[in-house]
Amino acid sequence: MVKVLFFASLRETLGVDEISHQVDGSINAAELLTVLKGRGEGWSKALDGPLLCSVNQEVAPLDVVISDGDEVAFFPPVTGG
């Protein structure tokens, strides 16, 4: 089981800040996003844009392999000025 966290506009759009997801075998963050998009149209739209990922509180590329017990966070790119 992995803990999946959502931040900023993702949290607002999805209406949740975290979920648990069963991981069987090897999966990377991009594949996890694809699975989560299958939860419905709202999820698909919210998770379709450019996103950043962290695994166990370290920024990671979307091809990072996720293991049972990991904490995965998705958040939109930050802009500022």
N, C-alpha and C positions, 0 to 999 in steps of 0.2 A: 504494500500500500504506500502511495506517495501522497504528501500533502501538497495541494496546488493552491497558490495564493494569487489573487488578482488585485491590482492597485490602480489608483487614479480613475480615469474614465471607464476602464474595464469593469471595475467594481461597481460603479454607478450604473452602467448599462446592463450588466448581468444580474445585479441585485444580490450578489453574494461576494464575500471577501475571501472565502476559502472553501474547498471541497476536498474530499479524499477520493483517490482513484486507484483501483487495483491494477498493478503492473505485472503482467505475466511475461517472463522472458526479457529480452532486450528491446528497448524502445528509446528513441531519442526525443528531444523536446519538440521538434517539428512534427514527428509522428503523433505525439501526445496532443498537440494542437489540432491535428486532423481528427483525432478521436473526439476531442471536446467539441469541435464544430458540428459533429453528428448529433449533439444534444438538442438541436432545433435551430430554427431560422435565426432567432435572436442571438444565439451563441455563434452561429456561423458568421453573421454580420459583424459582431463585436470583435471576433478573433481574426478577421480577415485582413486587417490593416497591418502596417509594419509594427512589429512588437519586439521588445527586448525581453531577455530571459535571464534569470539567475537560478542557480542550483546550489542549495545549501549556503545561501547568502553571498554567493560570488557570481558576478556577471559571467555568462557563458554563451557560446554560440548555440544556435538552434540544433546543431548536429551533435550536441553533447549527449552522451548516453546516461539515461536515468535508471537508477537502481531502487529496489525496494527500500523504503525508509527515507528516501530523499525528500527534501522540501524544494519545490519548483515554484518560481514566481514569474508571472507575466505582467508586463507593464508597457504602456505606450512610450515612444521616444520622448525625451524631455527637451523642450525648447525653452529658450530664455534669452534675455538680453540685458 
